[in-house]
Amino acid sequence: MTHRRRFNCLRGLAISNLLGVGALLNGCSAASSLQQTASGCSGLNLQSEADASVSAWVGALAALNTAATKTEQQWLTVCNELNGDLGLDTTKTTANDACGVLKAYIAAETNPVMIVLTVQPPECQADLSVQASCDAQCAASLACDASASCSPGELVVACSGTCDATCDVTAPSFACTGQCKGECTASAAVTCAGECTGSCDAPTWTGTCDAGCTASFSGSCGGNCTGTCDHMSSTGKCSGTCVGTCDARASGSCSAACTGSFTGGTCSGNCTGKCNVSAGAMCNGTCNGTCSYTSGAAMCSGACHGNCSVATSPPSCEGMLSCNGSATCHADCQSQASASLNCSPPQVQLAVTGDDNLAAAFQGRLADLGLALEWTLALKDPVAQIASQSVNTAGAFGNISAAAVGCLAAQATALTQVQASISVSVSASATVQGG
């Protein structure tokens, strides 16, 4: 029987097309860490604009390698978890091989299988200390005042004192009265524009309710389906698409309140429990992500967008550092800082029909799967940028010194490893979509 697979990613984020290096590797994992990325770069003249840009590029490459290795390891963990849930081989030691076992299982399905995966673009905060130190090096090569040359409103400093403007704090379980980018947990019912976990009242929801749905349901049903199953009359179990009502574990859309536990979806009514919002929403509770609030000269242990009484790093620029010639150097500093993968909890919605065991396994590992997907998305642009700069050394960095030429040559293997590691993650992400 012909397989049916449908893949849906919000805002055109088709995971398998993230980079131009998405082909499966022939079993060779690039997860080994670099010994010393800066090897061969000790002779750089950091007072030179071009050499300072090369130094920033090398730092970004080292940070991205660490992040790419971490992401690949996450895929190894996720695929082995799923393999274990399905009774498959869990002895593989590379992400490529472990996810290959899962891919073979999906490909061997004899029933029609539909996998619908929806992901939100990640909300990740850069490591301000790393970016500030790197930006300072870029500015020093041009005798540039970063504070004076940053886009208005984009100057920020890592702070552990009082802040006279907006303070951004990223920490798990942080008490927040402000805008939360991430997961807000509150005891009272709230309107949630993102992913709701807990309970959801009427009128409609899209997600998974363990108690089922009593009106206008469409999706996969883990209990008895009353209505139609793949367009055929049904009053019992349904391995396809159920339309009507479902009395247990309903994953799809519904026009009634969820009277049980609600997860992995959006609630048009009131949500009680956790609300995960990537764009940010007002929160009066606990924020697991980034909480932004106007401190009014209060204590700030995070990123201060203003004057901080106890700064723990030089100011950094979140926008464009408008010193002449600094754009390349500054962009690499941002890539280096973003490799920290300090992200709000991912928003992932998943529905699988045609294999109840596969659906249960995916739903049970959704948190780990979401991290792997989010990190892969977060690294795609920085890795592509770093790779593109190495193609044309003169065009990317300017008139570099002989020491810088040698430094770049020494990084060829490291760059290949980073690209290969991301390629493994991209291929793994395609596997969990049935690709």
N, C-alpha and C positions, 0 to 999 in steps of 0.2 A: 504494500500500500504506500502511496506517495506521502512523504512527510510534508507537514505544513509548519513553517516556522516564520514568525513575524517578529521583527525587532524594531523597537521604538525608543529613540533617545531624544530628550528634550533639546531644543535649540540646535538641532543638527549635529549633536555630538555622537556620531557613529564611532564607537571605540576602535573598530578594526581599521579605521582610516585616519587615526590620529597622526601618524608620521609616515614618511616615505620609506620606512625601514620595517614594514610590518610583516615581511615574509617569515615563516617559521624557520627557526634555526635547526640545524641537523643534530640536535641533542646536546649542543655545546652551550652550557650556561655561562653567562658572563658575570656571575655574582661575586667573583673574587675581587677583594678590595685592592686599591692601589697601594703600593708600598710607600711611595713618597712622590706625590704628584708634582711637587715643585722641584724635583730633581733636575739639575741642569739649568736652573733659573737663578742661581745665586749672583750672577754678574749683571743683573738688570739695573739700569739707572732710573730710579723711581722719581727723579726730578724731571725726567723726560716724559712728555705727554704720551708718546707712543709706547714707551716701555711700561709706563704705569697702566696703560690699557691692556697690555699683554699680561701683566701681573694680575689684574682683575679677572681676565679671562681664565687664567690658570686656576685662580682661587674658585671661580665658579665651576670649572670642570671638576675639581676635587669634591666640592660640595654636592654636585649633581651625581657624581659617581656613588657617593655614599647613599644618597636618596634613592637612586635607581636600584642599588643592591637591596635596600630595605623593601622597596616595592616588589621586586622579584621574589624576595623571601615571603612576602605576604601572599603572593599568588601560590607559592608552593604550599603554604599552610592552608589556604582556602581550598585548593583542589584536593589535597589529601584529606581534609575534613569531609568534603563532599563525597570523596571516594569511600571513606569509612562509613558514612551514613548509608551509602548504597551497597555496602558489602563488596566493594571493589578493592583492588590492590592499593595499599597505602605505603609501600616500601620505596617508592621513587624519591630520589633526593634532589631533583631539579624541578623547577616550575614547569619547564617545557615537557618533561616526561610525566609528571603528576597530572597536569592538565590534559595531556594526551590520553591518559586512561579515561578521564571523564568524557573527553571528546569522542572516543571510540564507543563508549556506552550510549551516548546520545545518538550517534550515527547508526547504531544497531537497533534502535527502537523499531518495533513493527506496527505500533499504533500511531495514528496522527498525533503529532506533538506541536503545541504552540507555546512559544516562550516570548513573553512581552516584558522587556526590561526598560525602565525609565529612570534616568539619573539626572540630577541637577548639577550644573557646573559647580566645582568646589569653591568654597570661601576659605582661603588660606591667608594667614598673616605672616609677613616676612620677619626674620630675626633682625630686629632693629640694631642691635649691637654690631652684628656682622656687617650690615649695610653701612652703618655710620663709619666704621673703621675703614672700610673699602672706599667709601665716598671721600673720606678725608685724604686718602692717598691720591685719588683722582684730582682733587682740588689742589693738593700741594704741588703737583706737577705743573699747574698753571697759575700758581699764586692766586687761587680763586677762593673767595669767601662763600662757602656753601650756603650759609644762612641768608646772605643777601641775594644769592643767585638762584634760589629755589622758587618754584611756582608758588604764587600766593596761596596760603592756607595749606600747603603741602609739607611744611617743615614739621618734623616730629622728633621727639627725643625719648629714649628709654628713661623712665622716671621712677624714683623711689621716695619721693617727697610730696610737696604740695604742687598742684597744677592749677593754673588760673583759667584753663580752657577745657576742651573736651579730653577726657581720659578714656583710653581703650584698654581693657583688661582681658587677657585671654588665659583662662584657667578652668579646670574642671570644678564643678559644684561651687561657682562663685555667686554670692548673693548679689542680685542685680535689680536696680530700679532704673531702667533706661532702655536702650535699644539693644536687643540680643541678636547677634548673628550666630546661630547655632541652635541648641536645644534649651528651651525655657521650660522649667518644671514649676507648676503652680497648683495649689490645691483647689482653687476656684475655677469654674468653667470660663473659658475665654474664646474669643474668635481667633482662629488659627489660619493664617494664610499659607502655611506650609504643611509639613508632614505631622500628623497627629498620632500619638500613641497613648492609649488609655481608654477613654470612652468617647463616643460621638453621638449626639442626638440628631433628630431629624432637622432638615428635610432630606438631604442626600449625602452620600459619601462614596468615595472610591478608595478601596484598600482591602483589608482583610479583617473580618469579624468572626471570632471563633464560635459565636452563637448563631451565626447564619444571618439571613435577610428575609424579611416577611413581605416585601413588596417590590415589584419592578426590578428584580435582580437579573444581572447578566454577567457571567464569568465562570470561574471554576468552582465546583462545589465538593467539599469533603464529606458531606452527608447525603441526605436524600434530596433530590431535585424534583420539584413539582412544577410542571409546565412543559418545556421542551428541552431535549438534549440533542444538540446538533440538528435542530429543526424537527426532531421526532418526539412524539408524546412521551412524557416521562413522569413516573411517580416514585422512582427509586434512585439507585446509584447512577452517576453520570461521569464518564471519563472524558467527555468533551465539553462543549460550551453549554452551560445551563442558563435558560431564560425562564423566569417566573419567580419561584421562591426556593430557598435552600435552608435546611434546618441545622447545618453545622459547617464551620470553617468555609465561609463564603469569601472568595477573593475576586473582586470585580467592582461593579457599580451597583448601588442600591438606593431606593427611595424610601427609606425608613430608618429609624434609629437603630444603632448597634447596641443591643442589650447586654453584650458580653465584652470581651477584651478586643479593642480595636488597634490595629498596627499597620504601618507601612502605607499610609495613604493620606488623602485630603478629606477634610470634614467641612461641609458648608454650613453646618450648625455650630454648636458650641463643643469645644474639646476640653475634657478634663484629664489632666495628666501632663504629658509632655508635648510641646509644640516645637518642631524643628523648622526654622526659617532661614534660608540661605541669604536672602536680601536684607534681613533684619526686621524685627518687629518689637514693639514695646513689651517689656516683661517686668513683672513685679513678683519675683520668685528667685529661682536658682537658674543661672545661665551656664551651660556647658558649651563654651565657645568663646566669642568675644562680646563683652558688654561695653557699650559706649554710653557714657553719661557726662553731663557738664558738672564738673566737680565744684566750681565756685571757690577756688583756692583750698579745696579739701585734699586729703591724702590721695595719691595716685600711685599704684604699683603696677605700672604698665606703660603704655605709649601716650605721652602728653603732646597734644597739638597746641602748644603754647609755651609759656614759661614754667619751668620746673625748678623747685628749690634745691633738689638733690638729683642732678642728672647722672645717670650711670653710663652714659656713652656720649660722644659728640652728636650734634644734631644730624639727622639724615633727611633726605628729600624723597618723599613718596611720589612726587610728580617729576617734572623735567628739571634737571640741574643745568641752567642755561649759561654755563661757562663755555666759551668758544672751544670746540673740539672735544668736549667732555661727554658727549652723548653716548658714544660707544662704551667708554669706561663705566659710566653711570649705569647703563643698561646691564652690563655684566655684573656690577655690584648687586643690582636688584635680583638677577638670576641666582647669584650666590646666596643671597638672603632668603629667597623663596624656597630654596632646597631644604629648608628646615622642616617642611611638611607639617607646619603648625596649623591644622585645619579644623574648622568646625565639624561636628558630626555629619557624616554624609547623608543625603536624602536619596534613597533608592526604593523604587516600587517595582515589584516583580509578580508576574502571574504566569503559572505554568499549567497547561492543560494537556491531557493525554497520558500522563504518568504521575499517579498520586505520590509515589515514593520520591520521584525527582522533585515534585512540587514541595513536599515536606522538607526534603534535604536543603533545597535552595532557601526556603523561608526560614529555616532554623539557623542558617549561616549568613543571613542577610547583612548583619553588622560587619562581619569580617569581609564579606564580599564587597560591601560598600566602601570600606577603606581602600581595598585594592584598586577598585575602579576610580575612586577619587584621587588617589596618589598618581595613578597613571595619567589621568587628565591634567593634574597640576604640573607634571613634569614635561608635558609634550612641547610647550612653547619654549621654555628655557633650553631644553636639549637641542631643539631645532635651531635656535638662535646661536648657540655655542658652535654647533656643527657648521652653520653657514659661514661664520667668521673665519674658520680655518681654511675654507676653500680658496680665498684670495687674501693672503696675508697683508699685502701692501694696501689693498683697498679697505681692509677692515681696521687696521691699526695705524696706518700712516708710515712714516719713515722710521722704522724700528732699527735698533742697533744690532750688531753681529751677535751679541749675547742673547738678544730677544729671539733672533732667528734660530739659534741653537735651542733655546728654551721651548719654542713652539715645536720644533722637530722632535724633542724628547717626549712630547705629549701625544704623539700620533697613536701609540698603543692604547693610552688611556682613553682617548676620544672614541676609538673603535669599541672598547669595552663598554663605555657608557651607552653608545648607540645600540650595541648588541643586547645589553641588559634591558633597555626600554623595549626593544623588539620582542623579547620574550614576554614581557608584560602585556604588550599589545596583542600578541597572539593568544595569550591566556584569556584576555578579556573577550576575544572573539569566541573562544571555546565556550564560555559560560552563556553566550548568546546562541549557542547551537551552531556557530559558523564553522 
